[in-house]
Amino acid sequence: MVHYDNPNGKYSWFYSRLSAVLSFLVLCTFLCRAQVTPFEKSVLDSLTADEFNCSIAWGLNLGQDGTSTFVTNSDVGLMYSTKRSNYQILESSNFSRYESFNTVNRFLVMGIASLYSHDIESDTILTEKKIYPEPFSLFTYDANRGLNARWQIGVDAVYAFKPSRILRLNMGIGLLYEMENWQMVQHDSVYKIASLPQFVQNYLFNTIGMDKQGKLYINNWRANLFANFMCRFGANVNLNAFLDIQIPFKPPYKNLPQIPQFPVVTKLYPRTTVDLQLTIKIWKKLSMLTSFAMQNDKGQVPLYVPNFVYSLTQGLQFEF
């Protein structure tokens, strides 16, 4: 916990609340998790025109430490393929129960269009293209991180290496526009901002740019570099891996005074994410799913958000 210097202690409630909420802004799961496709290599190797594929995954974490905590997450993927293109809608969400409180504290949905990525002739012959455009859009809500909304809209140029019997590899470079809405002060403490000293309000409103509802809006352009590979080991084991580097065009804060109580980031730092998903088929279309995701981002907008975070999930996946 970070403590602010305040000789009179008059506004300690605000500083403690602000510090508490920002310290709690921990990445529960991978922010761009949905960018790694949940579909197995064999599905992409045998595409047909006008075909739907669906993947549903569910994970559970149950613990006991003085109080009962129940956490579950779900991921849904839907893909439609035509004779020339693929279209995917990917969704991910977290549900938490802590004592008597229930909440959906994270929600992510993404749309991807792999345009002119292949040719399907007579519904049987599949010819894959090496280079094709891939526009995408992403929406994220994450209450634990104080993220009211993040929109990403962009397009990548994808280079697809010739797939082998066990491996598929795609790499890409692109550009995206990011629009974020951060909740810098907890909702139940917003009304107390008005009682802060005028110089503190001036710093928050005029210098930082926070509004009177405790929200901070940040827009930015980012370059996007990624690599995505799928590997199949035998008939029952599949590994999907995704590496993404997003480079901002401007830092979260610029030309701000260095104040110890508000150590904001004024440099450019890339956001690096890694996602691994291992599926082992246990019965027909049902598989055991193990996923590991980590992210490193020193250019955080809120204060005191961890630069490095990771998550490990165990669950089941059903494809049809």
Backbone hydrogen bonds in HBPLUS format (Angstrom, degrees):
<---DONOR---> <-ACCEPTOR-->    atom                        ^
c    i                          cat <-CA-CA->   ^        H-A-AA   ^      H-
h    n   atom  resd res      DA  || num        DHA   H-A  angle D-A-AA Bond
n    s   type  num  typ     dist DA aas  dist angle  dist       angle   num
A0009-GLY N   A0006-ASN O   3.10 MM   3  5.33 135.5  2.30 106.3 118.6     1
A0012-SER N   A0009-GLY O   3.47 MM   3  5.12 168.2  2.48 101.5 101.2     2
A0014-PHE N   A0011-TYR O   3.14 MM   3  5.57 125.4  2.45 105.5 117.4     3
A0015-TYR N   A0011-TYR O   3.28 MM   4  6.67 168.0  2.30 156.4 158.5     4
A0016-SER N   A0012-SER O   2.86 MM   4  5.90 160.8  1.90 151.6 157.3     5
A0017-ARG N   A0013-TRP O   2.99 MM   4  6.06 156.2  2.05 139.6 146.4     6
A0018-LEU N   A0014-PHE O   2.77 MM   4  5.96 166.4  1.79 155.3 159.5     7
A0019-SER N   A0015-TYR O   2.88 MM   4  5.91 160.3  1.91 143.1 149.0     8
A0020-ALA N   A0016-SER O   2.83 MM   4  5.90 150.9  1.91 140.3 149.0     9
A0021-VAL N   A0017-ARG O   2.94 MM   4  6.14 169.6  1.95 156.7 157.9    10
A0022-LEU N   A0018-LEU O   3.13 MM   4  6.18 160.6  2.17 145.0 150.7    11
A0023-SER N   A0019-SER O   2.85 MM   4  5.86 145.6  1.97 141.4 151.2    12
A0024-PHE N   A0020-ALA O   3.04 MM   4  6.15 132.3  2.27 138.1 150.0    13
A0025-LEU N   A0022-LEU O   3.35 MM   3  5.23 160.2  2.39  97.1 102.8    14
A0026-VAL N   A0024-PHE O   2.72 MM   2  5.52 130.7  1.96 113.0  96.9    15
A0033-ARG N   A0030-PHE O   3.30 MM   3  4.81 156.8  2.36 106.0 103.2    16
A0035-GLN N   A0032-CYS O   3.02 MM   3  5.77 168.1  2.03 124.4 128.2    17
A0036-VAL N   A0033-ARG O   3.29 MM   3  6.26 170.4  2.30 127.8 129.2    18
A0043-VAL N   A0040-GLU O   3.10 MM   3  5.52 136.7  2.30 106.5 117.5    19
A0045-ASP N   A0041-LYS O   2.97 MM   4  6.18 140.7  2.12 149.2 161.5    20
A0046-SER N   A0043-VAL O   3.35 MM   3  5.54 149.3  2.45 100.1 108.3    21
A0050-ASP N   A0081-SER O   2.73 MM  31  5.55 117.0  2.13 133.6 149.4    22
A0051-GLU N   A0081-SER O   3.19 MM  30  5.35 148.1  2.30 137.9 146.3    23
A0081-SER N   A0051-GLU O   2.96 MM  30  5.35 159.4  2.01 150.9 157.7    24
A0053-ASN N   A0079-MET O   2.82 MM  26  5.12 152.1  1.90 150.3 156.8    25
A0079-MET N   A0053-ASN O   2.83 MM  26  5.12 165.5  1.85 155.6 158.2    26
A0320-PHE N   A0054-CYS O   2.95 MM 266  5.38 158.8  2.00 149.6 155.3    27
A0055-SER N   A0077-GLY O   2.81 MM  22  4.93 155.4  1.87 145.3 149.5    28
A0077-GLY N   A0055-SER O   2.77 MM  22  4.93 159.2  1.81 150.1 153.8    29
A0056-ILE N   A0318-PHE O   2.83 MM 262  5.18 159.4  1.87 150.4 157.5    30
A0318-PHE N   A0056-ILE O   2.70 MM 262  5.18 161.1  1.74 151.8 158.0    31
A0057-ALA N   A0075-ASP O   2.76 MM  18  5.01 163.9  1.78 157.4 160.5    32
A0075-ASP N   A0057-ALA O   2.92 MM  18  5.01 158.3  1.97 138.7 141.4    33
A0058-TRP N   A0316-LEU O   2.87 MM 258  5.48 153.1  1.94 155.8 164.6    34
A0316-LEU N   A0058-TRP O   2.90 MM 258  5.48 153.9  1.97 152.2 154.8    35
A0059-GLY N   A0073-ASN O   2.90 MM  14  5.28 166.2  1.92 155.9 158.8    36
A0073-ASN N   A0059-GLY O   3.06 MM  14  5.28 156.2  2.12 133.8 140.2    37
A0061-ASN N   A0071-VAL O   2.81 MM  10  5.20 152.8  1.88 171.6 169.6    38
A0071-VAL N   A0061-ASN O   3.04 MM  10  5.20 163.0  2.07 159.5 162.0    39
A0063-GLY N   A0069-THR O   3.28 MM   6  5.60 172.6  2.28 156.9 159.2    40
A0069-THR N   A0063-GLY O   3.42 MM   6  5.60 170.5  2.43 148.9 146.5    41
A0065-ASP N   A0067-THR O   3.38 MM   2  5.34 178.2  2.38 137.3 137.5    42
A0099-GLU N   A0068-SER O   3.26 MM  31  5.72 173.1  2.26 167.9 169.7    43
A0070-PHE N   A0097-ARG O   2.84 MM  27  4.90 164.2  1.86 151.3 155.0    44
A0097-ARG N   A0070-PHE O   2.68 MM  27  4.90 148.6  1.78 153.9 159.5    45
A0072-THR N   A0095-PHE O   2.91 MM  23  5.34 167.5  1.93 161.7 165.6    46
A0095-PHE N   A0072-THR O   2.79 MM  23  5.34 170.1  1.80 170.4 169.7    47
A0074-SER N   A0093-SER O   2.97 MM  19  5.54 158.1  2.01 153.3 160.1    48
A0093-SER N   A0074-SER O   2.98 MM  19  5.54 155.7  2.04 158.1 163.2    49
A0076-VAL N   A0091-GLU O   2.83 MM  15  5.10 158.3  1.88 141.5 148.6    50
A0091-GLU N   A0076-VAL O   2.79 MM  15  5.10 161.7  1.82 157.7 162.1    51
A0078-LEU N   A0089-ILE O   2.93 MM  11  5.26 154.7  1.99 150.0 158.0    52
A0089-ILE N   A0078-LEU O   2.89 MM  11  5.26 153.1  1.96 151.3 159.9    53
A0080-TYR N   A0087-TYR O   2.83 MM   7  5.23 158.7  1.87 151.5 158.8    54
A0087-TYR N   A0080-TYR O   2.87 MM   7  5.23 148.0  1.97 147.0 157.4    55
A0082-THR N   A0085-SER O   2.85 MM   3  5.33 170.9  1.86 162.2 164.7    56
A0120-ILE N   A0083-LYS O   3.03 MM  37  4.80 133.0  2.26 135.6 141.3    57
A0117-SER N   A0084-ARG O   2.95 MM  33  6.24 114.4  2.40 151.4 168.9    58
A0118-HIS N   A0084-ARG O   3.39 MM  34  5.17 161.3  2.42 132.7 131.3    59
A0086-ASN N   A0114-SER O   3.02 MM  28  5.01 156.8  2.07 134.3 141.5    60
A0114-SER N   A0086-ASN O   2.81 MM  28  5.01 148.9  1.90 146.8 155.4    61
A0088-GLN N   A0112-ILE O   2.84 MM  24  5.12 168.8  1.85 154.8 158.2    62
A0112-ILE N   A0088-GLN O   2.92 MM  24  5.12 162.6  1.95 146.3 150.4    63
A0090-LEU N   A0110-MET O   2.85 MM  20  5.14 165.0  1.87 151.9 157.0    64
A0110-MET N   A0090-LEU O   2.79 MM  20  5.14 150.6  1.88 151.6 159.3    65
A0092-SER N   A0108-LEU O   2.84 MM  16  5.06 155.4  1.90 146.9 149.9    66
A0108-LEU N   A0092-SER O   2.75 MM  16  5.06 142.6  1.89 160.8 166.1    67
A0094-ASN N   A0106-ARG O   3.00 MM  12  5.11 152.8  2.08 136.5 138.8    68
A0096-SER N   A0103-THR O   2.86 MM   7  5.43 171.0  1.87 165.5 168.1    69
A0103-THR N   A0096-SER O   2.96 MM   7  5.43 152.1  2.04 159.0 162.9    70
A0098-TYR N   A0101-PHE O   2.88 MM   3  5.22 149.9  1.97 147.3 155.4    71
A0101-PHE N   A0098-TYR O   2.93 MM   3  5.22 169.8  1.94 130.3 132.2    72
A0143-ALA N   A0105-ASN O   2.85 MM  38  4.99 137.6  2.03 132.1 145.1    73
A0107-PHE N   A0141-TYR O   2.80 MM  34  5.14 159.2  1.84 152.2 154.9    74
A0141-TYR N   A0107-PHE O   2.79 MM  34  5.14 157.3  1.84 161.0 164.6    75
A0109-VAL N   A0139-PHE O   3.00 MM  30  5.46 159.1  2.04 153.8 159.9    76
A0139-PHE N   A0109-VAL O   2.93 MM  30  5.46 161.4  1.97 164.6 170.0    77
A0111-GLY N   A0137-SER O   2.94 MM  26  5.38 160.4  1.98 152.8 159.0    78
A0137-SER N   A0111-GLY O   3.02 MM  26  5.38 147.5  2.13 147.8 155.0    79
A0113-ALA N   A0135-PRO O   3.09 MM  22  5.66 161.7  2.12 169.0 167.8    80
A0115-LEU N   A0133-PRO O   3.12 MM  18  5.76 143.2  2.26 157.9 168.5    81
A0129-LYS N   A0117-SER O   2.92 MM  12  5.19 174.8  1.93 128.9 130.5    82
A0119-ASP N   A0127-THR O   2.66 MM   8  5.03 147.2  1.76 148.6 159.7    83
A0127-THR N   A0119-ASP O   2.81 MM   8  5.03 166.7  1.83 154.0 158.5    84
A0121-GLU N   A0125-ILE O   2.91 MM   4  5.11 159.3  1.96 146.3 151.2    85
A0124-THR N   A0121-GLU O   3.10 MM   3  6.15 165.9  2.12 131.2 131.8    86
A0125-ILE N   A0121-GLU O   3.03 MM   4  5.11 164.7  2.05 161.0 156.3    87
A0160-ALA N   A0130-LYS O   2.63 MM  30  4.72 161.2  1.66 141.6 148.3    88
A0132-TYR N   A0158-VAL O   3.15 MM  26  5.50 148.9  2.25 142.0 150.6    89
A0158-VAL N   A0132-TYR O   2.98 MM  26  5.50 170.4  1.99 164.1 163.3    90
A0134-GLU N   A0156-ASP O   2.83 MM  22  5.08 145.5  1.95 156.1 159.2    91
A0156-ASP N   A0134-GLU O   3.11 MM  22  5.08 159.2  2.15 115.1 121.0    92
A0136-PHE N   A0154-GLY O   2.90 MM  18  5.58 159.8  1.94 151.0 149.7    93
A0154-GLY N   A0136-PHE O   3.08 MM  18  5.58 171.0  2.09 153.4 155.1    94
A0138-LEU N   A0152-GLN O   2.76 MM  14  4.94 145.6  1.87 146.6 153.8    95
A0152-GLN N   A0138-LEU O   2.90 MM  14  4.94 152.2  1.98 140.9 145.5    96
A0140-THR N   A0150-ARG O   2.95 MM  10  5.06 144.2  2.08 138.7 148.8    97
A0150-ARG N   A0140-THR O   2.94 MM  10  5.06 127.4  2.22 141.7 151.0    98
A0142-ASP N   A0147-LEU O   2.99 MM   5  5.00 169.5  2.00 147.9 150.6    99
A0145-ARG N   A0142-ASP O   3.23 MM   3  5.58 139.3  2.41 104.5 114.8   100
A0147-LEU N   A0142-ASP O   2.94 MM   5  5.00 154.1  2.01 157.0 149.2   101
A0146-GLY N   A0143-ALA O   3.08 MM   3  4.99 156.3  2.13 101.5 108.9   102
A0183-GLN N   A0146-GLY O   2.64 MM  37  4.90 174.7  1.64 157.5 159.5   103
A0148-ASN N   A0181-ASN O   2.80 MM  33  5.35 132.5  2.02 153.3 168.3   104
A0149-ALA N   A0181-ASN O   3.31 MM  32  5.11 149.0  2.41 134.5 136.8   105
A0181-ASN N   A0149-ALA O   2.80 MM  32  5.11 145.5  1.92 160.6 159.8   106
A0151-TRP N   A0179-MET O   2.80 MM  28  5.07 163.6  1.82 150.5 155.8   107
A0179-MET N   A0151-TRP O   2.85 MM  28  5.07 159.5  1.89 148.0 154.2   108
A0153-ILE N   A0177-TYR O   3.05 MM  24  5.39 157.5  2.10 146.5 153.3   109
A0177-TYR N   A0153-ILE O   2.84 MM  24  5.39 160.3  1.88 144.9 149.6   110
A0155-VAL N   A0175-LEU O   3.05 MM  20  5.86 151.9  2.13 158.3 163.9   111
A0175-LEU N   A0155-VAL O   3.10 MM  20  5.86 152.0  2.18 157.9 159.2   112
A0157-ALA N   A0173-ILE O   2.80 MM  16  5.50 169.9  1.81 148.2 149.8   113
A0173-ILE N   A0157-ALA O   3.17 MM  16  5.50 150.4  2.26 140.2 146.2   114
A0159-TYR N   A0171-MET O   2.69 MM  12  5.32 173.4  1.70 172.8 174.5   115
A0171-MET N   A0159-TYR O   2.97 MM  12  5.32 160.9  2.01 147.2 153.3   116
A0161-PHE N   A0169-LEU O   2.99 MM   8  5.61 156.5  2.04 165.6 173.2   117
A0164-SER N   A0167-LEU O   2.87 MM   3  5.17 161.4  1.91 158.0 161.9   118
A0232-ARG N   A0166-ILE O   2.86 MM  66  4.93 154.8  1.92 137.2 145.1   119
A0168-ARG N   A0230-MET O   2.85 MM  62  5.08 147.6  1.95 149.5 156.5   120
A0230-MET N   A0168-ARG O   2.84 MM  62  5.08 153.1  1.91 141.5 149.5   121
A0170-ASN N   A0228-ASN O   2.86 MM  58  5.21 162.0  1.89 151.7 157.9   122
A0228-ASN N   A0170-ASN O   2.81 MM  58  5.21 165.8  1.83 155.5 158.4   123
A0172-GLY N   A0226-PHE O   2.97 MM  54  5.38 156.8  2.02 149.7 148.6   124
A0226-PHE N   A0172-GLY O   3.07 MM  54  5.38 163.2  2.10 145.2 146.2   125
A0174-GLY N   A0224-ASN O   2.75 MM  50  4.90 144.1  1.88 144.2 151.3   126
A0224-ASN N   A0174-GLY O   2.91 MM  50  4.90 168.2  1.92 129.1 128.8   127
A0176-LEU N   A0222-ARG O   2.93 MM  46  5.37 160.1  1.97 160.8 165.2   128
A0222-ARG N   A0176-LEU O   2.93 MM  46  5.37 160.7  1.96 157.7 158.9   129
A0178-GLU N   A0220-ASN O   2.73 MM  42  5.19 178.0  1.73 171.3 171.5   130
A0220-ASN N   A0178-GLU O   2.85 MM  42  5.19 153.1  1.93 148.9 154.7   131
A0180-GLU N   A0218-ILE O   2.78 MM  38  5.13 162.0  1.81 155.6 161.3   132
A0218-ILE N   A0180-GLU O   3.04 MM  38  5.13 155.7  2.10 132.2 140.0   133
A0182-TRP N   A0216-LEU O   2.88 MM  34  5.09 173.7  1.89 151.8 150.9   134
A0216-LEU N   A0182-TRP O   2.82 MM  34  5.09 150.4  1.90 144.1 153.0   135
A0184-MET N   A0214-GLY O   2.72 MM  30  5.40 135.7  1.92 163.3 177.4   136
A0189-SER N   A0186-GLN O   2.99 MM   3  5.39 160.6  2.03 114.4 120.4   137
A0190-VAL N   A0187-HIS O   3.38 MM   3  5.44 165.5  2.41 105.3 109.5   138
A0192-LYS N   A0189-SER O   3.09 MM   3  5.55 149.3  2.18 111.8 120.6   139
A0193-ILE N   A0190-VAL O   3.08 MM   3  5.67 163.7  2.11 118.4 123.4   140
A0195-SER N   A0192-LYS O   3.06 MM   3  5.62 154.9  2.13 113.8 120.8   141
A0196-LEU N   A0193-ILE O   3.03 MM   3  5.48 167.3  2.04 119.1 122.0   142
A0200-VAL N   A0197-PRO O   3.09 MM   3  5.38 126.5  2.39 103.0 116.3   143
A0201-GLN N   A0197-PRO O   3.09 MM   4  6.46 161.9  2.12 155.1 160.2   144
A0202-ASN N   A0198-GLN O   2.84 MM   4  6.04 156.8  1.89 149.4 156.2   145
A0203-TYR N   A0199-PHE O   3.11 MM   4  6.23 150.8  2.20 135.1 142.1   146
A0204-LEU N   A0200-VAL O   2.98 MM   4  6.26 165.6  2.00 154.3 157.7   147
A0205-PHE N   A0201-GLN O   2.81 MM   4  5.86 171.0  1.82 156.7 159.7   148
A0206-ASN N   A0202-ASN O   2.81 MM   4  5.25 144.5  1.93 131.1 142.7   149
A0207-THR N   A0203-TYR O   3.16 MM   4  4.80 131.6  2.40 108.0 121.5   150
A0208-ILE N   A0203-TYR O   2.80 MM   5  6.16 163.4  1.83 168.9 174.7   151
A0209-GLY N   A0204-LEU O   3.13 MM   5  6.21 128.5  2.41 127.3 141.5   152
A0210-MET N   A0204-LEU O   2.90 MM   6  5.64 147.5  2.01 164.9 155.1   153
A0211-ASP N   A0215-LYS O   2.80 MM   4  5.45 163.1  1.83 157.9 162.2   154
A0214-GLY N   A0211-ASP O   3.06 MM   3  5.54 155.0  2.12 119.6 121.0   155
A0249-PHE N   A0221-TRP O   2.89 MM  28  5.55 141.1  2.05 166.1 157.7   156
A0223-ALA N   A0247-ILE O   2.85 MM  24  5.04 155.2  1.92 146.1 146.5   157
A0247-ILE N   A0223-ALA O   2.85 MM  24  5.04 154.4  1.91 144.2 151.4   158
A0225-LEU N   A0245-ILE O   2.91 MM  20  5.13 160.3  1.95 149.2 155.5   159
A0245-ILE N   A0225-LEU O   2.76 MM  20  5.13 162.6  1.79 159.9 164.1   160
A0227-ALA N   A0243-LEU O   2.90 MM  16  5.25 149.6  1.99 148.4 154.9   161
A0243-LEU N   A0227-ALA O   2.90 MM  16  5.25 164.3  1.92 159.8 163.9   162
A0229-PHE N   A0241-ALA O   3.02 MM  12  5.44 152.5  2.10 143.5 152.2   163
A0241-ALA N   A0229-PHE O   2.91 MM  12  5.44 159.9  1.95 165.5 169.2   164
A0231-CYS N   A0239-LEU O   2.79 MM   8  5.12 161.7  1.83 152.4 158.7   165
A0239-LEU N   A0231-CYS O   2.79 MM   8  5.12 166.7  1.80 158.4 162.6   166
A0233-PHE N   A0237-VAL O   2.86 MM   4  5.11 160.8  1.89 142.9 148.9   167
A0281-LYS N   A0236-ASN O   2.75 MM  45  4.88 165.6  1.77 147.2 151.8   168
A0238-ASN N   A0279-THR O   2.97 MM  41  5.28 159.8  2.01 152.2 157.1   169
A0279-THR N   A0238-ASN O   2.88 MM  41  5.28 169.7  1.89 159.9 163.4   170
A0240-ASN N   A0277-GLN O   2.89 MM  37  5.15 166.5  1.91 152.9 157.0   171
A0277-GLN N   A0240-ASN O   2.87 MM  37  5.15 158.3  1.91 156.4 158.9   172
A0242-PHE N   A0275-ASP O   2.85 MM  33  5.09 145.0  1.97 150.4 157.9   173
A0275-ASP N   A0242-PHE O   2.90 MM  33  5.09 153.9  1.96 148.0 153.7   174
A0244-ASP N   A0273-THR O   2.97 MM  29  5.24 163.0  2.00 151.9 153.9   175
A0273-THR N   A0244-ASP O   2.90 MM  29  5.24 162.8  1.93 155.1 159.9   176
A0246-GLN N   A0271-ARG O   2.93 MM  25  5.08 164.6  1.95 143.3 147.7   177
A0271-ARG N   A0246-GLN O   2.86 MM  25  5.08 165.4  1.88 146.0 149.7   178
A0253-TYR N   A0265-VAL O   3.22 MM  12  6.01 140.7  2.38 162.9 170.7   179
A0262-PHE N   A0259-ILE O   2.93 MM   3  5.41 145.3  2.05 116.6 126.7   180
A0264-VAL N   A0262-PHE O   2.88 MM   2  5.77 123.1  2.21 115.8  99.3   181
A0272-THR N   A0296-ASN O   2.97 MM  24  5.28 169.3  1.98 157.0 155.6   182
A0296-ASN N   A0272-THR O   2.85 MM  24  5.28 159.4  1.89 153.9 161.0   183
A0274-VAL N   A0294-MET O   2.92 MM  20  5.42 159.0  1.96 161.1 163.4   184
A0294-MET N   A0274-VAL O   2.97 MM  20  5.42 157.1  2.02 151.8 157.6   185
A0276-LEU N   A0292-PHE O   2.82 MM  16  5.20 159.7  1.86 156.4 163.1   186
A0292-PHE N   A0276-LEU O   2.89 MM  16  5.20 155.0  1.95 144.2 152.3   187
A0278-LEU N   A0290-THR O   2.80 MM  12  5.19 173.8  1.80 159.1 161.1   188
A0290-THR N   A0278-LEU O   2.89 MM  12  5.19 160.6  1.93 152.1 158.5   189
A0280-ILE N   A0288-MET O   2.93 MM   8  5.17 154.3  1.99 144.4 152.9   190
A0288-MET N   A0280-ILE O   2.80 MM   8  5.17 164.3  1.83 145.7 144.3   191
A0282-ILE N   A0286-LEU O   2.95 MM   4  6.00 165.6  1.97 147.4 152.2   192
A0283-TRP N   A0286-LEU O   3.16 MM   3  5.15 156.7  2.22 150.9 147.1   193
A0286-LEU N   A0283-TRP O   2.75 MM   3  5.15 167.1  1.77 141.6 144.9   194
A0319-GLU N   A0285-LYS O   3.16 MM  34  5.47 159.5  2.20 147.6 153.4   195
A0287-SER N   A0317-GLN O   2.78 MM  30  5.09 162.5  1.81 155.4 160.4   196
A0317-GLN N   A0287-SER O   2.81 MM  30  5.09 159.0  1.85 149.2 151.8   197
A0289-LEU N   A0315-GLY O   2.83 MM  26  5.12 172.3  1.84 132.5 134.6   198
A0315-GLY N   A0289-LEU O   2.85 MM  26  5.12 161.2  1.89 155.4 157.6   199
A0291-SER N   A0313-THR O   2.99 MM  22  5.25 164.5  2.01 147.7 152.7   200
A0313-THR N   A0291-SER O   2.91 MM  22  5.25 167.4  1.92 155.5 159.3   201
A0293-ALA N   A0311-SER O   2.99 MM  18  5.34 163.1  2.02 152.5 157.4   202
A0311-SER N   A0293-ALA O   2.79 MM  18  5.34 147.4  1.89 155.1 160.4   203
A0295-GLN N   A0309-VAL O   2.89 MM  14  5.48 157.4  1.94 151.0 154.5   204
A0309-VAL N   A0295-GLN O   2.98 MM  14  5.48 158.6  2.03 155.9 162.7   205
A0297-ASP N   A0307-ASN O   2.82 MM  10  5.00 157.2  1.88 138.9 145.5   206
